[in-house]
Amino acid sequence: MLELKFVRNNPDIVGRALVNRNMGTELIDSLLEYDVAWRECLTEGDSLKHKRNVVTREIAQLKKENKDTLSKINEMQGINNRIKEIDDQIRDYKSKINEIMLSIPNIPSETTPVGKDENDNPVVRVVGEKREFTFTPKPHWEIGEALDILDFERGAKIAGQGFTVYKGLGAKLERALINFMLDVHTRQGYLEVFPPVLINEKAMTGTGQLPKFKDDMYLCCADSYYLAPTAEVPVTNLFMDEYMENLPVFLTAYTACFRREAGKHGQDTRGIIRQHQFNKVELVKFVKPETSYEELEKLTLDAEEILKLLKLPYRVVTLCTGDLGFSAAKTYDIEVWVPTQEKYREISSCSNFENFQARRANIRFRTPEGPQFIHTLNGSGLAVGRTVVAILENYQREDGSVEIPEVLRPYMGGAEEIRKD
């Protein structure tokens, strides 16, 4: 969340940021109107409360002198009624201001390129060679069904479209990838945590999922808990309303993730690229402001390491302002090559949120100049299902079997391939 004082004093900067994000300036216009009205009410309320104190003393003096106090009492009643009206207006304006403030996205970093959509995302680097197939490669869902390791029909039967059952070596591959990723990231210096996947509204608001993405979340209505859309939410909020010591802090976590994918109907309806339930390993950093952009570069490289070890071709792009996430100031997307689609697909987003999330979640650290909000960063290390997609498609063989990347074989009980029995 931005600071109200900053928005008030820099409407042009915030307005330009919204325009660069393909938004209008209506939010800022409304906010400033409510802010002016709110401050006018505060001023009037303070003046009336001062006047009430004066009249109270005048009534007391009149009583001492045995003089008539009726007119002053009537005046006092009028002041009290107006103060009540003003207090109600103050609460209403404050509520509207808070609602708008929670709906204003972060200001993009100066190093975030201005652009309209994903077509304006500049490529930072391309890593690995795309495989030259001597046969026509099959899409991952055909491979998974032929090898009997992905069961879309039974997933839909027990839950609905967008859910998949992993079987046999498919299930083992998913589990192997989770363990492999966590092992790599802990060696990189991240502390592994295993957080809840049921999350309260305050925590969802703290990282920016609410209120912006409410329609994309799964709400357990009876208890007002949300299912985690990403481990970023519970892990970042571990330090909600706290002062952090011994910065920086690096954490990694595996969670199952749940998203409605609202507005995504018709996209990736086949296969496991877009699912309502999926697994992900997350990297989260809590750092001092002066090091956050250096740490973003390191975090991105840490996520990339998984793809390098798996020997999967990928590229890194910088998201432009029009494609930038709500809470992010700068984001690198890591995109893995999917042969049958003949394009790179996102497998991780590595972002610096600066103090946007920390302000919402009230996460601070102490300095000689006083408390400051920390900077938070996170990135997927990686989205597990999409990694399965990349392995099945890039490591497929003409006979229908799939080679298991060498680095994963110890996690697969020594198996070197997946083939139909």
C-alpha positions as CSV (number, residue, x, y, z in Angstrom):
1,M,0.0,0.0,0.0
2,L,1.2,3.5,-0.8
3,E,1.4,6.1,2.0
4,L,-1.6,8.5,1.9
5,K,0.7,11.5,2.5
6,F,2.8,10.5,-0.5
7,V,-0.3,10.2,-2.7
8,R,-1.6,13.6,-1.5
9,N,1.7,15.4,-2.2
10,N,2.5,13.6,-5.4
11,P,-0.7,13.1,-7.4
12,D,1.1,13.5,-10.7
13,I,3.6,10.7,-10.0
14,V,0.9,8.3,-8.8
15,G,-1.5,9.3,-11.7
16,R,1.3,8.7,-14.2
17,A,2.0,5.3,-12.7
18,L,-1.7,4.4,-13.0
19,V,-1.7,5.5,-16.7
20,N,1.4,3.5,-17.4
21,R,-0.4,0.5,-15.8
22,N,-3.3,1.0,-18.3
23,M,-5.5,2.4,-15.7
24,G,-7.3,5.8,-15.5
25,T,-6.7,8.4,-12.8
26,E,-10.3,8.1,-11.3
27,L,-9.0,6.4,-8.2
28,I,-6.6,9.3,-7.4
29,D,-9.3,11.9,-8.2
30,S,-11.8,10.3,-5.8
31,L,-9.1,9.8,-3.2
32,L,-8.1,13.4,-3.2
33,E,-11.7,14.6,-3.0
34,Y,-12.4,12.4,0.1
35,D,-9.0,13.4,1.6
36,V,-9.9,17.1,1.4
37,A,-13.4,16.5,2.8
38,W,-11.9,14.3,5.6
39,R,-9.4,16.9,6.7
40,E,-12.0,19.6,6.6
41,C,-14.2,17.5,8.9
42,L,-11.2,17.0,11.2
43,T,-10.6,20.7,11.4
44,E,-14.3,21.5,12.0
45,G,-14.5,18.7,14.6
46,D,-11.5,20.0,16.5
47,S,-13.0,23.5,16.4
48,L,-16.3,22.4,17.7
49,K,-14.7,20.3,20.5
50,H,-12.8,23.4,21.5
51,K,-16.0,25.5,21.5
52,R,-17.7,22.8,23.5
53,N,-15.0,23.1,26.2
54,V,-15.5,26.9,26.3
55,V,-19.3,26.5,26.6
56,T,-18.9,23.9,29.3
57,R,-16.8,26.4,31.3
58,E,-19.4,29.1,30.7
59,I,-22.2,26.9,31.9
60,A,-20.2,26.1,35.1
61,Q,-19.6,29.8,35.7
62,L,-23.3,30.7,35.2
63,K,-24.3,28.0,37.7
64,K,-21.8,29.5,40.2
65,E,-23.5,32.9,39.7
66,N,-27.0,31.4,39.9
67,K,-27.7,32.7,36.4
68,D,-29.9,31.1,33.7
69,T,-28.0,28.4,31.8
70,L,-30.8,27.3,29.4
71,S,-29.5,29.1,26.3
72,K,-26.0,27.8,26.8
73,I,-27.3,24.2,27.4
74,N,-29.2,24.5,24.2
75,E,-26.1,25.7,22.5
76,M,-24.2,22.8,23.9
77,Q,-26.8,20.4,22.6
78,G,-26.4,21.8,19.2
79,I,-22.6,21.5,19.3
80,N,-22.9,17.9,20.5
81,N,-25.3,17.0,17.7
82,R,-23.0,18.6,15.1
83,I,-19.9,16.8,16.5
84,K,-21.8,13.5,16.2
85,E,-22.5,14.3,12.6
86,I,-18.9,15.3,11.9
87,D,-17.6,12.1,13.6
88,D,-19.9,10.0,11.4
89,Q,-18.6,11.8,8.3
90,I,-15.0,11.3,9.4
91,R,-15.5,7.6,9.8
92,D,-17.3,7.4,6.4
93,Y,-14.6,9.4,4.6
94,K,-11.8,7.4,6.3
95,S,-13.4,4.1,5.3
96,K,-13.7,5.3,1.7
97,I,-10.1,6.5,1.7
98,N,-8.9,3.2,3.1
99,E,-10.9,1.3,0.5
100,I,-9.4,3.3,-2.4
101,M,-5.8,3.1,-0.9
102,L,-6.1,-0.7,-0.9
103,S,-7.1,-0.6,-4.6
104,I,-4.2,1.6,-5.8
105,P,-1.4,-0.6,-7.2
106,N,2.3,-0.1,-6.4
107,I,4.3,2.5,-8.3
108,P,6.6,0.8,-10.9
109,S,10.3,1.1,-10.4
110,E,12.2,3.6,-12.6
111,T,13.9,0.6,-14.2
112,T,10.6,-1.0,-15.1
113,P,10.0,-0.4,-18.8
114,V,6.9,1.5,-19.9
115,G,4.7,-0.7,-22.1
116,K,1.1,-1.7,-22.8
117,D,1.2,-5.5,-22.5
118,E,3.3,-8.7,-22.6
119,N,4.3,-7.9,-26.2
120,D,6.3,-5.0,-24.7
121,N,8.3,-7.1,-22.3
122,P,12.0,-6.9,-23.2
123,V,14.1,-10.1,-23.1
124,V,16.9,-10.0,-20.6
125,R,18.6,-13.3,-21.5
126,V,18.0,-16.6,-23.3
127,V,19.6,-19.7,-21.7
128,G,19.9,-23.2,-23.2
129,E,19.4,-24.6,-26.7
130,K,16.0,-25.6,-28.0
131,R,15.9,-29.2,-28.9
132,E,15.8,-30.1,-32.6
133,F,13.3,-32.9,-32.9
134,T,13.6,-35.6,-35.5
135,F,9.9,-36.5,-35.0
136,T,6.8,-34.5,-34.4
137,P,6.7,-33.8,-30.6
138,K,3.5,-34.5,-28.8
139,P,1.8,-32.2,-26.3
140,H,2.3,-33.1,-22.6
141,W,-1.3,-34.1,-22.1
142,E,-1.1,-36.8,-24.8
143,I,2.2,-38.0,-23.4
144,G,0.8,-38.1,-19.8
145,E,-2.3,-40.0,-20.9
146,A,-0.4,-42.4,-23.1
147,L,2.0,-43.2,-20.2
148,D,-0.9,-43.4,-17.8
149,I,0.7,-40.8,-15.4
150,L,-1.8,-38.0,-15.9
151,D,-5.6,-38.7,-15.5
152,F,-7.7,-35.7,-16.5
153,E,-10.9,-37.7,-16.6
154,R,-10.8,-38.8,-13.0
155,G,-9.6,-35.4,-11.9
156,A,-12.7,-33.8,-13.5
157,K,-14.9,-36.5,-12.1
158,I,-14.0,-35.9,-8.4
159,A,-13.4,-32.2,-8.6
160,G,-14.2,-30.7,-12.0
161,Q,-12.4,-29.2,-14.9
162,G,-9.0,-27.8,-14.0
163,F,-8.0,-30.6,-11.6
164,T,-5.8,-33.6,-12.5
165,V,-4.8,-36.9,-10.9
166,Y,-1.1,-37.8,-11.1
167,K,-0.4,-41.5,-11.1
168,G,2.6,-43.8,-10.7
169,L,5.8,-42.2,-11.9
170,G,3.8,-39.0,-12.7
171,A,3.0,-38.6,-9.0
172,K,6.6,-39.5,-8.1
173,L,7.9,-36.9,-10.6
174,E,5.8,-34.2,-9.0
175,R,7.0,-35.2,-5.5
176,A,10.6,-35.5,-6.8
177,L,10.5,-32.0,-8.2
178,I,9.2,-30.5,-4.9
179,N,12.0,-32.2,-2.9
180,F,14.6,-31.3,-5.5
181,M,13.6,-27.6,-5.5
182,L,13.6,-27.4,-1.8
183,D,17.0,-29.0,-1.5
184,V,18.5,-26.7,-4.0
185,H,17.1,-23.6,-2.4
186,T,18.1,-24.6,1.1
187,R,21.6,-25.0,-0.2
188,Q,21.3,-21.5,-1.6
189,G,20.7,-20.2,1.9
190,Y,16.9,-20.2,2.3
191,L,15.3,-21.6,5.4
192,E,12.6,-24.1,4.6
193,V,9.2,-23.5,6.2
194,F,5.9,-25.3,5.8
195,P,3.0,-22.8,6.4
196,P,-0.8,-23.3,6.6
197,V,-2.7,-23.1,3.3
198,L,-5.8,-21.7,5.0
199,I,-5.3,-18.0,5.3
200,N,-7.3,-15.3,7.0
201,E,-8.5,-12.0,5.4
202,K,-5.9,-9.8,7.1
203,A,-3.1,-11.9,5.7
204,M,-4.6,-11.9,2.2
205,T,-4.9,-8.2,2.4
206,G,-1.3,-7.8,3.7
207,T,0.2,-9.1,0.5
208,G,-2.2,-7.5,-1.9
209,Q,-4.4,-10.4,-2.9
210,L,-7.4,-8.7,-1.3
211,P,-9.5,-6.8,-2.3
212,K,-8.1,-6.7,-5.9
213,F,-8.2,-10.5,-6.6
214,K,-11.1,-11.6,-4.5
215,D,-12.9,-13.2,-7.4
216,D,-9.8,-15.4,-8.1
217,M,-9.6,-16.8,-4.6
218,Y,-11.3,-19.8,-3.0
219,L,-13.2,-18.7,0.1
220,C,-14.2,-21.3,2.8
221,C,-17.4,-19.4,3.6
222,A,-18.2,-21.1,6.9
223,D,-14.9,-19.9,8.5
224,S,-13.9,-16.9,6.3
225,Y,-10.6,-18.5,5.4
226,Y,-9.1,-18.4,2.0
227,L,-7.1,-21.2,0.3
228,A,-3.6,-20.1,-0.4
229,P,-3.2,-18.9,-4.0
230,T,0.6,-19.0,-3.5
231,A,3.0,-19.6,-0.6
232,E,4.0,-15.9,-0.9
233,V,0.9,-15.1,1.2
234,P,1.4,-17.2,4.3
235,V,5.2,-16.9,4.2
236,T,5.3,-13.1,3.9
237,N,2.7,-12.7,6.6
238,L,4.7,-14.8,9.1
239,F,6.1,-11.4,10.2
240,M,2.9,-9.4,10.1
241,D,2.7,-6.7,12.7
242,E,6.3,-7.4,13.8
243,Y,9.7,-5.7,13.9
244,M,12.2,-7.9,12.2
245,E,15.7,-8.4,13.5
246,N,18.9,-9.7,11.8
247,L,17.9,-8.9,8.2
248,P,18.1,-10.2,5.6
249,V,15.8,-13.2,6.0
250,F,15.4,-15.7,3.2
251,L,12.7,-18.4,3.3
252,T,11.5,-21.1,0.9
253,A,8.3,-23.1,1.2
254,Y,6.2,-25.6,-0.7
255,T,2.5,-25.3,-0.7
256,A,-0.4,-26.5,-2.7
257,C,-2.0,-23.5,-4.4
258,F,-5.6,-22.8,-5.4
259,R,-6.9,-20.3,-7.9
260,R,-10.2,-19.9,-9.6
261,E,-8.5,-18.4,-12.7
262,A,-11.3,-16.0,-13.0
263,G,-11.4,-14.4,-16.5
264,K,-9.1,-17.1,-17.9
265,H,-11.8,-19.2,-19.4
266,G,-10.8,-20.7,-22.8
267,Q,-7.1,-20.4,-22.1
268,D,-5.0,-23.6,-21.7
269,T,-8.1,-25.7,-21.2
270,R,-6.1,-28.9,-22.0
271,G,-3.3,-30.2,-19.9
272,I,-1.8,-28.9,-16.7
273,I,-0.4,-25.5,-17.6
274,R,-3.5,-23.7,-16.0
275,Q,-5.0,-25.6,-13.1
276,H,-7.3,-24.6,-10.2
277,Q,-5.0,-26.7,-7.8
278,F,-1.3,-26.9,-8.4
279,N,2.0,-27.2,-6.5
280,K,4.6,-24.5,-6.2
281,V,7.9,-23.9,-4.3
282,E,8.3,-20.3,-3.3
283,L,11.2,-18.0,-2.5
284,V,10.6,-15.0,-0.2
285,K,13.1,-12.4,1.0
286,F,12.8,-9.8,3.7
287,V,15.6,-7.2,3.2
288,K,16.6,-3.6,4.0
289,P,15.6,-1.1,1.3
290,E,19.1,-0.3,0.1
291,T,19.8,-3.9,-0.9
292,S,16.4,-5.0,-2.4
293,Y,17.2,-4.6,-6.1
294,E,20.5,-6.4,-5.7
295,E,18.6,-9.2,-3.9
296,L,16.0,-9.3,-6.8
297,E,18.8,-10.1,-9.2
298,K,20.1,-12.9,-6.9
299,L,16.6,-14.3,-6.3
300,T,16.0,-14.5,-10.0
301,L,19.2,-16.4,-10.5
302,D,18.3,-18.7,-7.6
303,A,15.1,-19.6,-9.4
304,E,16.8,-20.0,-12.7
305,E,19.3,-22.5,-11.2
306,I,16.5,-25.1,-11.1
307,L,16.0,-24.9,-14.9
308,K,19.8,-24.9,-15.5
309,L,20.1,-28.1,-13.4
310,L,17.2,-29.7,-15.2
311,K,18.8,-28.6,-18.6
312,L,15.6,-27.0,-19.8
313,P,15.8,-24.0,-22.2
314,Y,14.3,-20.8,-20.9
315,R,14.4,-17.0,-21.1
316,V,14.1,-14.1,-18.7
317,V,12.0,-11.1,-19.5
318,T,11.3,-7.8,-17.6
319,L,7.6,-7.1,-17.2
320,C,6.6,-3.7,-18.6
321,T,4.3,-1.4,-16.6
322,G,1.2,-2.7,-18.4
323,D,1.9,-6.3,-17.6
324,L,3.2,-5.7,-14.0
325,G,1.4,-7.4,-11.1
326,F,-0.6,-5.3,-8.7
327,S,1.8,-5.2,-5.8
328,A,5.1,-5.3,-7.7
329,A,7.5,-2.5,-8.4
330,K,9.6,-4.6,-10.7
331,T,9.3,-8.2,-12.0
332,Y,11.3,-10.6,-14.0
333,D,9.4,-13.5,-15.5
334,I,11.2,-16.7,-16.2
335,E,9.7,-18.5,-19.2
336,V,10.4,-22.1,-20.1
337,W,10.4,-23.4,-23.6
338,V,7.3,-25.5,-24.5
339,P,8.1,-27.3,-27.9
340,T,4.6,-28.1,-29.0
341,Q,3.4,-24.5,-28.4
342,E,6.6,-23.2,-30.0
343,K,6.8,-20.5,-27.4
344,Y,8.2,-19.7,-23.9
345,R,5.7,-20.0,-21.1
346,E,5.9,-18.4,-17.6
347,I,7.2,-20.7,-15.0
348,S,8.2,-18.1,-12.3
349,S,7.7,-14.4,-11.5
350,C,10.4,-12.8,-9.4
351,S,9.3,-9.5,-7.9
352,N,10.5,-6.7,-5.7
353,F,7.5,-5.1,-3.9
354,E,9.7,-2.5,-2.1
355,N,7.7,-1.5,1.0
356,F,4.2,-2.0,-0.6
357,Q,3.4,-5.3,1.1
358,A,5.3,-4.4,4.3
359,R,3.2,-1.3,4.8
360,R,0.0,-3.3,4.3
361,A,1.2,-6.0,6.6
362,N,3.0,-3.7,9.0
363,I,6.4,-5.3,8.9
364,R,9.2,-3.0,10.0
365,F,12.7,-2.9,11.3
366,R,14.5,-0.5,13.6
367,T,17.0,2.1,12.5
368,P,18.8,5.0,14.3
369,E,16.4,7.3,12.5
370,G,13.3,5.4,13.7
371,P,11.2,2.5,12.4
372,Q,11.2,1.8,8.7
373,F,9.2,-0.6,6.5
374,I,11.2,-3.5,5.1
375,H,11.3,-4.5,1.5
376,T,9.8,-7.8,0.5
377,L,10.6,-9.9,-2.6
378,N,9.4,-13.3,-3.8
379,G,9.5,-15.6,-6.7
380,S,8.5,-19.1,-7.7
381,G,11.3,-21.6,-7.5
382,L,9.4,-23.1,-9.5
383,A,5.8,-23.8,-10.4
384,V,5.9,-27.6,-10.2
385,G,3.2,-28.5,-12.7
386,R,4.7,-26.3,-15.4
387,T,8.0,-27.9,-14.8
388,V,6.4,-31.3,-15.4
389,V,5.0,-29.9,-18.6
390,A,8.5,-28.8,-19.7
391,I,10.1,-32.1,-18.8
392,L,7.5,-34.2,-20.6
393,E,7.7,-32.2,-23.8
394,N,11.4,-31.5,-23.9
395,Y,12.6,-35.0,-22.8
396,Q,10.1,-37.0,-24.8
397,R,11.3,-39.8,-27.1
398,E,9.9,-41.0,-30.4
399,D,8.8,-44.3,-28.9
400,G,6.6,-42.5,-26.4
401,S,8.8,-42.8,-23.4
402,V,10.2,-39.8,-21.5
403,E,13.8,-39.5,-20.2
404,I,14.1,-38.4,-16.6
405,P,16.6,-35.5,-16.2
406,E,19.8,-36.8,-14.7
407,V,19.6,-34.5,-11.6
408,L,16.2,-35.9,-10.7
409,R,17.0,-39.6,-10.9
410,P,18.1,-39.9,-7.2
411,Y,14.7,-38.5,-6.3
412,M,13.0,-41.0,-8.6
413,G,14.5,-44.1,-7.0
414,G,17.1,-44.3,-9.7
415,A,14.6,-44.5,-12.5
416,E,16.0,-43.1,-15.8
417,E,12.9,-43.0,-17.8
418,I,9.1,-43.2,-17.8
419,R,7.6,-45.7,-20.2
420,K,4.3,-47.6,-20.4
421,D,4.6,-51.0,-18.8
